[in-house]
Amino acid sequence: MNLFTDLLLQKAKEAGIDPAEVYYNAADSFRAGAREGEIESYQVSTSAGLSLRGSVGGKMGYASTQAFDEDAITQLIQGVKESAALVESAEQDEIFEGEESYPVLPESDSDLEGISAEEKLNLCLEIDKKTKAGDPRIAQVQRAMVATAKGTLLLKNSYGLNLKDEGSTASAMVSCISRDEGASEIGFGFAVGNRFDSLDADKIAADAVKMATERLHSTSLPTGEYRVIFNHEAMSDLLGVFCSVFSADRAQQNLSLLAGKEGQTIASDVVTIMDDPLLPGGRSTSTFDAEGTASRTKAIVDKGVLTTLLHNRKTARKQGVASTGNAVRAGYTSPVAVGPTNFFIKPGEKTLDELIAQVENGVVIEDLGGLHAGANAASGDFSLIAKGYTVKDGQRDHAVSQITVAGNFYQLLKNIRCVANDIIFSNSVCSPSVDAGVLKLSGQ
C-alpha cells in the first residue's frame, strides 16, 4: 500500500493537485449470531478503501476508490479536479503539514490474532445457553451475538506526513424476554473490549437476565416532579445525543447555545467533561486526528466552566484558536468534520448505591427511548420515554415504565448535584451515574 500511495501523491502533484492527502482505511471483521442453541448467522468480511483530497486552484476536492491500480489513480485525480470545480464556499479545508512529534501509546495487548472462529462461535452459543438457563422466567433468548474487528488507518500527504493507526475490538451481546403471570419484559447484556478474553459469558448473560426479571410487573407513576438519578447507561445515552453542542462547527452555524461561552460557567461545579483521545483501551483512542493533528487530553468543561469547544483546523482557523485535535471522518468516503474522541463526564467518588441513599426518595432512570425523535440538540430540550425504578427511604423500591422524562440538557448540566464513580467505557461517549436534581416525569 505504501508504494501505491506514494505513486498516487506523486501523480496528483504532477496533475496540479498540491498539496494532496491520502486517507486509507482497511478492516477485517467477524460476526456471528446464535438463537435457541444454534448458530443462525456467520459472516467474515474484509474491506479496504482510500480517498484522495487535495487543493486545485485553492479549492479542495475529494475522490475515493476501493481499487488500487493505475486506472484508480487516474480516476482519483480526475475526481478531485471535478469535485474542486464544484466548490463555491470561500471557507476551505486545508492539508496539514504535521506536528514535530506525536504521543506514543503502549503497544496493544489484543489477543485477537490467536482466537479461532470456533472459539468465537462457542462463546456465542455459551452466552445463549447461560441466558436461557439464568432464570425460569426467561421465556426466550432473542439473539446472542459475538463480533470482532481489526482496523488499519493510514494518513499520508505531499508534505511528507506519514501516520499509521491500528486497533481491534471484541464485543458480545444478548437480548432475552422474560414472562411471568401475563407480564413480559426485555433484557440486554453487553460487553466490549480490546481483548477477546475480556468477554465474560456469565456476566453478559446475568446482566440480561437481571434486567429482564427486575423489570417484570413494572408500573407507571403519577405525573409530577421527582428527584432523578440517571444511571450510567441512561446518562451515557443522553450525553451522546447532546455531545454535538460542544462542536465548534455546530456553534459557528448557530446550532449550539454554547457559542461564545468559553470561560463561562455552563454546569455545576461537580461536572468535568473530558475529551481524551489517549485513553488506554478507549473506543476512539489514537495519537492523531483525521487531519494529522497530534492528539491531546483536555477538559472541555472544568468544574462547570466551559474551557473550549471541539475544533478541527478549519473551525479553529475561523475562531483564531488552535485545533483541539477533533477532526473526524466517518469513513474514507466522508469529508473532514468535527467530533468527539473518548468523551465522558469525569467520575466522582460515590457509588450508585451512595447516590441512591442520599436521594432517599426519587426515581432512578435506567433506560431512555426515542432519543433522536425526542431530543432537540439545538435547543437542548428533551422529552424521552423512560424505564427504571423508584427509590424509597434510600433503597431500591419497584420497577417503573411507561413514563416520560422531560427537561433541558443545558439546565440539566447546571442542576447535577453529584457524580458517581461507576463509568464503563463501552462507547466513545460515556458517563457515570449522576444525581440530576428535580425533573418532570409524566406517567399515566
C-alpha positions as CSV (number, residue, x, y, z in Angstrom):
1,M,0.0,0.0,0.0
2,N,2.9,2.4,0.6
3,L,4.1,2.1,-3.0
4,F,0.6,2.8,-4.3
5,T,0.0,5.8,-2.0
6,D,3.4,7.3,-2.8
7,L,2.8,6.9,-6.5
8,L,-0.7,8.5,-6.1
9,L,0.7,11.5,-4.3
10,Q,3.4,11.9,-7.0
11,K,0.9,11.7,-9.9
12,A,-1.5,14.1,-8.1
13,K,1.2,16.7,-7.7
14,E,2.2,16.3,-11.4
15,A,-1.5,16.9,-12.3
16,G,-1.6,20.2,-10.3
17,I,-3.2,18.8,-7.1
18,D,-0.9,20.3,-4.5
19,P,-0.9,19.8,-1.6
20,A,-2.6,16.4,-1.5
21,E,-3.5,13.8,1.1
22,V,-4.3,10.1,1.1
23,Y,-6.6,8.6,3.7
24,Y,-6.7,4.8,3.7
25,N,-9.0,2.5,5.8
26,A,-8.9,-1.3,6.0
27,A,-10.8,-3.6,8.3
28,D,-11.3,-7.3,8.9
29,S,-14.5,-8.3,10.7
30,F,-16.2,-11.3,12.1
31,R,-19.8,-11.5,13.3
32,A,-21.9,-14.5,14.5
33,G,-25.4,-14.8,16.0
34,A,-26.9,-17.7,17.9
35,R,-30.5,-18.5,18.8
36,E,-32.1,-21.5,20.5
37,G,-28.8,-23.3,20.8
38,E,-27.8,-23.0,17.1
39,I,-25.7,-20.6,15.1
40,E,-28.1,-18.7,12.8
41,S,-25.7,-16.3,11.2
42,Y,-22.0,-16.2,10.5
43,Q,-20.1,-13.5,8.5
44,V,-16.5,-12.8,7.9
45,S,-15.6,-9.8,5.7
46,T,-12.6,-7.7,4.6
47,S,-12.9,-4.2,3.3
48,A,-10.5,-1.5,2.2
49,G,-10.8,1.9,0.7
50,L,-8.9,5.0,0.1
51,S,-9.6,8.7,-0.6
52,L,-7.6,11.5,-2.2
53,R,-8.2,15.0,-1.3
54,G,-6.2,18.0,-2.5
55,S,-6.1,21.6,-3.5
56,V,-6.8,22.6,-7.1
57,G,-6.5,26.3,-7.6
58,G,-7.2,27.0,-4.0
59,K,-10.3,24.8,-3.8
60,M,-10.4,21.4,-2.0
61,G,-11.6,18.4,-3.9
62,Y,-12.4,14.8,-2.8
63,A,-12.5,11.4,-4.5
64,S,-12.4,7.8,-3.3
65,T,-11.9,4.3,-4.5
66,Q,-11.8,0.6,-3.5
67,A,-9.4,-0.2,-6.3
68,F,-5.6,0.1,-6.1
69,D,-4.3,0.1,-9.7
70,E,-3.2,2.6,-12.3
71,D,-6.8,3.2,-13.5
72,A,-7.8,4.0,-10.0
73,I,-5.1,6.7,-9.8
74,T,-6.3,8.3,-13.0
75,Q,-9.9,8.2,-11.7
76,L,-9.0,9.7,-8.3
77,I,-7.1,12.6,-9.9
78,Q,-10.0,13.3,-12.2
79,G,-12.5,13.0,-9.4
80,V,-10.6,15.5,-7.2
81,K,-10.4,18.0,-10.0
82,E,-14.2,17.7,-10.8
83,S,-15.0,17.9,-7.1
84,A,-12.9,21.1,-6.6
85,A,-14.5,22.7,-9.6
86,L,-17.9,22.5,-7.9
87,V,-16.8,24.2,-4.6
88,E,-18.4,27.6,-4.1
89,S,-17.6,28.2,-0.4
90,A,-14.9,30.7,0.5
91,E,-14.1,28.6,3.6
92,Q,-11.8,25.7,2.7
93,D,-10.3,22.8,4.5
94,E,-6.5,22.6,4.5
95,I,-3.8,19.9,4.2
96,F,-1.8,19.9,7.4
97,E,2.0,19.7,7.3
98,G,2.1,17.7,10.5
99,E,3.5,18.1,14.1
100,E,7.1,17.9,15.2
101,S,6.2,15.0,17.4
102,Y,3.2,12.8,18.3
103,P,2.2,11.0,21.5
104,V,3.3,7.3,21.9
105,L,0.8,4.8,23.2
106,P,1.6,1.5,24.9
107,E,1.6,-1.4,22.5
108,S,-1.8,-3.1,22.1
109,D,-2.3,-6.2,24.1
110,S,-5.0,-7.5,21.8
111,D,-5.3,-11.3,21.7
112,L,-7.5,-11.5,18.6
113,E,-4.7,-12.9,16.4
114,G,-4.8,-16.1,18.4
115,I,-8.6,-16.6,18.6
116,S,-10.1,-19.1,16.2
117,A,-13.5,-18.8,14.6
118,E,-14.5,-21.9,16.5
119,E,-13.8,-20.2,19.8
120,K,-15.9,-17.2,18.8
121,L,-18.8,-19.4,17.8
122,N,-18.5,-21.4,21.1
123,L,-18.7,-18.2,23.1
124,C,-21.8,-17.1,21.2
125,L,-23.5,-20.5,22.0
126,E,-22.4,-20.3,25.6
127,I,-24.0,-16.9,26.1
128,D,-27.2,-18.1,24.5
129,K,-27.3,-21.2,26.8
130,K,-26.4,-19.4,30.0
131,T,-29.0,-16.7,29.4
132,K,-31.8,-19.2,28.8
133,A,-30.8,-21.1,32.0
134,G,-30.4,-18.0,34.1
135,D,-34.0,-17.9,35.4
136,P,-37.1,-19.9,34.9
137,R,-38.9,-16.7,33.8
138,I,-36.7,-16.3,30.8
139,A,-39.1,-17.4,28.0
140,Q,-36.9,-16.7,25.0
141,V,-33.4,-15.7,24.1
142,Q,-33.9,-13.4,21.1
143,R,-30.3,-13.5,20.0
144,A,-26.8,-13.8,21.2
145,M,-24.0,-12.2,19.2
146,V,-20.2,-12.1,19.1
147,A,-18.2,-9.7,16.9
148,T,-14.6,-8.9,16.4
149,A,-12.9,-6.3,14.2
150,K,-9.3,-5.2,13.3
151,G,-8.7,-2.0,11.5
152,T,-5.8,-0.1,10.0
153,L,-5.7,3.7,9.1
154,L,-3.0,5.4,7.0
155,L,-2.8,9.2,6.6
156,K,-0.1,10.5,4.2
157,N,0.3,13.7,2.4
158,S,2.6,15.5,0.0
159,Y,4.4,17.4,2.8
160,G,5.8,14.1,3.9
161,L,3.4,13.3,6.7
162,N,3.1,9.6,7.2
163,L,0.9,8.3,10.1
164,K,-0.5,4.9,10.9
165,D,-3.0,3.7,13.5
166,E,-4.2,0.2,14.2
167,G,-6.9,-1.1,16.6
168,S,-9.0,-4.1,17.4
169,T,-12.3,-4.6,19.2
170,A,-14.2,-7.6,20.5
171,S,-17.8,-7.4,21.6
172,A,-20.7,-9.7,22.7
173,M,-24.3,-9.1,23.5
174,V,-27.5,-11.0,24.2
175,S,-31.2,-10.0,24.4
176,C,-33.9,-12.0,26.1
177,I,-37.6,-11.9,27.0
178,S,-38.9,-12.7,30.5
179,R,-42.5,-13.7,31.2
180,D,-44.4,-14.1,34.5
181,E,-48.2,-14.1,35.2
182,G,-49.0,-12.2,32.0
183,A,-46.2,-9.7,32.2
184,S,-43.2,-9.6,29.9
185,E,-40.0,-7.6,29.7
186,I,-36.9,-7.4,27.5
187,G,-33.3,-7.6,29.0
188,F,-29.9,-6.9,27.5
189,G,-26.4,-7.9,28.3
190,F,-23.3,-6.4,26.6
191,A,-19.6,-6.2,26.8
192,V,-16.8,-4.7,24.6
193,G,-13.1,-4.5,24.9
194,N,-9.8,-4.8,23.1
195,R,-9.3,-8.4,24.1
196,F,-11.5,-11.4,23.4
197,D,-10.8,-12.9,26.8
198,S,-12.4,-9.9,28.4
199,L,-15.8,-11.1,27.2
200,D,-17.4,-12.9,30.2
201,A,-20.3,-15.1,29.2
202,D,-21.5,-15.5,32.8
203,K,-21.7,-11.7,33.3
204,I,-23.2,-10.9,29.9
205,A,-26.0,-13.5,30.5
206,A,-26.5,-12.5,34.1
207,D,-26.9,-8.8,33.2
208,A,-29.5,-9.6,30.6
209,V,-31.4,-11.9,33.0
210,K,-31.3,-9.4,35.8
211,M,-32.7,-6.6,33.6
212,A,-35.4,-8.7,32.2
213,T,-36.6,-10.1,35.5
214,E,-36.3,-7.0,37.7
215,R,-38.5,-5.0,35.3
216,L,-41.3,-7.5,35.4
217,H,-44.6,-6.1,36.7
218,S,-43.4,-2.6,36.4
219,T,-45.9,0.2,36.9
220,S,-46.2,3.8,35.8
221,L,-46.1,6.9,38.0
222,P,-48.3,9.9,38.7
223,T,-47.2,12.9,36.7
224,G,-45.2,15.3,38.8
225,E,-41.7,16.5,39.8
226,Y,-39.3,13.9,41.1
227,R,-35.7,13.7,42.3
228,V,-34.0,11.9,39.4
229,I,-30.8,9.8,39.1
230,F,-29.7,8.8,35.6
231,N,-27.8,5.6,35.8
232,H,-24.5,5.3,33.8
233,E,-26.2,3.8,30.7
234,A,-29.0,6.4,30.5
235,M,-26.7,9.3,31.2
236,S,-24.2,8.0,28.5
237,D,-27.1,7.9,26.0
238,L,-28.2,11.4,26.9
239,L,-24.7,12.8,26.7
240,G,-24.3,11.0,23.3
241,V,-27.3,12.7,21.9
242,F,-26.2,16.2,23.0
243,C,-22.4,16.0,22.7
244,S,-22.7,17.8,19.3
245,V,-23.4,21.0,21.2
246,F,-19.7,21.0,22.1
247,S,-18.7,21.1,18.5
248,A,-17.3,24.4,17.3
249,D,-18.7,23.7,13.8
250,R,-22.2,23.5,15.3
251,A,-21.6,26.7,17.3
252,Q,-20.4,28.5,14.2
253,Q,-23.6,27.5,12.4
254,N,-25.6,28.8,15.4
255,L,-26.8,25.3,16.2
256,S,-25.4,25.3,19.7
257,L,-26.2,27.6,22.6
258,L,-22.6,27.3,23.8
259,A,-21.3,29.6,21.0
260,G,-19.1,32.3,22.5
261,K,-19.4,30.9,26.1
262,E,-15.8,29.8,26.6
263,G,-14.7,30.8,30.0
264,Q,-18.2,30.9,31.3
265,T,-19.9,28.6,33.9
266,I,-22.3,26.3,32.0
267,A,-22.6,23.4,34.5
268,S,-22.5,22.5,38.2
269,D,-19.0,22.6,39.8
270,V,-19.1,18.9,40.2
271,V,-19.2,18.4,36.4
272,T,-15.9,18.0,34.5
273,I,-16.2,16.7,30.9
274,M,-13.2,15.2,29.3
275,D,-12.2,14.5,25.7
276,D,-9.3,12.0,25.9
277,P,-8.1,10.5,22.6
278,L,-5.2,8.9,24.5
279,L,-7.4,7.0,26.9
280,P,-6.0,3.4,27.3
281,G,-8.5,1.0,25.8
282,G,-10.9,3.7,24.6
283,R,-13.2,3.2,21.7
284,S,-11.7,6.2,19.8
285,T,-8.1,6.1,21.1
286,S,-5.5,7.4,18.6
287,T,-2.3,9.5,18.6
288,F,-3.6,11.8,15.8
289,D,-6.9,13.0,14.4
290,A,-8.3,12.8,10.8
291,E,-6.2,15.8,9.7
292,G,-2.9,14.7,11.3
293,T,-3.1,17.0,14.3
294,A,-1.5,15.4,17.4
295,S,-3.9,14.1,20.0
296,R,-4.1,15.6,23.4
297,T,-6.2,15.1,26.6
298,K,-8.3,18.1,27.6
299,A,-11.1,19.1,29.9
300,I,-13.9,20.6,27.7
301,V,-15.7,21.6,30.9
302,D,-13.6,22.0,34.0
303,K,-15.6,22.1,37.3
304,G,-18.5,23.6,35.5
305,V,-16.6,26.1,33.3
306,L,-16.5,25.7,29.5
307,T,-12.8,25.8,28.6
308,T,-13.0,25.1,24.9
309,L,-15.3,23.7,22.1
310,L,-14.1,20.9,19.9
311,H,-12.2,22.1,16.9
312,N,-10.7,20.8,13.6
313,R,-8.3,23.0,11.7
314,K,-11.0,24.9,9.7
315,T,-13.1,25.8,12.7
316,A,-10.0,26.7,14.7
317,R,-8.7,29.0,12.0
318,K,-12.1,30.7,11.7
319,Q,-12.2,31.4,15.5
320,G,-8.5,32.3,15.8
321,V,-7.5,29.4,18.1
322,A,-5.6,26.1,17.8
323,S,-7.2,22.9,16.7
324,T,-8.1,20.6,19.6
325,G,-7.4,17.5,17.5
326,N,-11.0,16.7,16.9
327,A,-11.1,16.4,13.2
328,V,-13.0,13.2,12.3
329,R,-14.1,11.3,9.2
330,A,-16.9,8.8,9.3
331,G,-15.0,6.8,6.7
332,Y,-12.7,7.1,3.7
333,T,-15.6,8.4,1.6
334,S,-16.6,11.1,4.1
335,P,-15.3,14.7,4.3
336,V,-13.5,16.1,7.4
337,A,-15.9,17.1,10.2
338,V,-15.7,17.8,13.9
339,G,-16.4,15.2,16.5
340,P,-15.5,13.8,20.0
341,T,-13.0,11.1,20.7
342,N,-13.3,9.4,24.1
343,F,-15.8,11.9,25.5
344,F,-17.0,11.5,29.1
345,I,-18.1,13.1,32.3
346,K,-15.3,12.6,34.8
347,P,-16.2,10.1,37.5
348,G,-16.7,11.2,41.1
349,E,-16.1,9.2,44.3
350,K,-19.5,7.9,45.3
351,T,-21.1,4.6,44.3
352,L,-24.5,4.5,42.7
353,D,-25.8,3.0,46.0
354,E,-24.5,6.0,47.9
355,L,-26.2,8.4,45.4
356,I,-29.4,6.5,46.0
357,A,-29.0,6.6,49.7
358,Q,-28.5,10.4,49.8
359,V,-31.5,11.0,47.4
360,E,-33.7,9.0,49.8
361,N,-36.9,9.2,47.7
362,G,-37.0,9.6,43.9
363,V,-36.5,7.7,40.6
364,V,-33.5,6.0,39.0
365,I,-33.8,6.1,35.2
366,E,-32.0,3.1,33.6
367,D,-33.2,3.2,30.0
368,L,-34.2,6.0,27.6
369,G,-36.2,5.6,24.4
370,G,-36.9,7.9,21.4
371,L,-33.5,9.6,21.8
372,H,-33.5,11.2,18.4
373,A,-37.1,12.0,17.9
374,G,-37.5,13.3,21.4
375,A,-34.3,15.4,21.7
376,N,-33.5,18.7,20.1
377,A,-29.7,19.3,20.1
378,A,-30.1,22.9,19.1
379,S,-32.4,24.0,21.9
380,G,-31.3,21.3,24.4
381,D,-34.9,20.3,25.1
382,F,-35.8,16.6,25.5
383,S,-38.8,14.5,26.2
384,L,-38.0,10.8,26.3
385,I,-39.6,7.5,27.1
386,A,-38.0,6.1,30.3
387,K,-37.8,3.0,32.4
388,G,-36.2,2.5,35.8
389,Y,-37.2,2.1,39.4
390,T,-38.3,4.1,42.3
391,V,-36.2,4.9,45.4
392,K,-37.9,4.8,48.8
393,D,-36.0,5.6,52.1
394,G,-32.7,5.3,50.2
395,Q,-33.4,1.9,48.9
396,R,-34.5,0.4,45.5
397,D,-38.3,0.1,45.6
398,H,-40.3,-1.1,42.5
399,A,-39.8,-1.1,38.7
400,V,-41.4,1.7,36.7
401,S,-42.1,2.0,32.9
402,Q,-44.5,3.9,30.7
403,I,-43.1,7.2,31.9
404,T,-41.6,10.2,30.1
405,V,-38.8,12.4,31.4
406,A,-38.7,16.0,30.2
407,G,-36.1,18.7,30.6
408,N,-33.4,20.7,29.0
409,F,-29.8,19.4,28.6
410,Y,-28.2,22.8,29.3
411,Q,-30.2,23.2,32.5
412,L,-29.5,19.6,33.5
413,L,-25.8,20.2,33.4
414,K,-26.3,23.1,35.9
415,N,-28.6,21.0,38.2
416,I,-26.3,18.0,38.6
417,R,-25.7,17.5,42.3
418,C,-23.4,14.6,42.4
419,V,-21.5,12.3,40.0
420,A,-20.9,8.6,40.8
421,N,-17.8,6.5,40.1
422,D,-19.4,3.8,38.0
423,I,-18.4,4.8,34.5
424,I,-17.9,1.9,31.9
425,F,-16.1,2.8,28.7
426,S,-18.2,0.8,26.4
427,N,-18.6,3.5,23.8
428,S,-16.8,6.7,22.6
429,V,-19.3,8.8,24.7
430,C,-19.8,7.7,28.3
431,S,-20.8,8.9,31.7
432,P,-21.1,7.7,35.3
433,S,-24.5,7.8,37.0
434,V,-25.5,11.3,38.1
435,D,-27.9,12.9,40.6
436,A,-29.7,15.2,38.2
437,G,-31.8,17.0,40.7
438,V,-35.5,17.5,40.2
439,L,-37.1,16.8,36.8
440,K,-40.6,16.4,35.5
441,L,-41.9,12.8,34.9
442,S,-45.1,12.2,33.1
443,G,-47.0,8.9,33.7
444,Q,-50.4,7.5,33.1
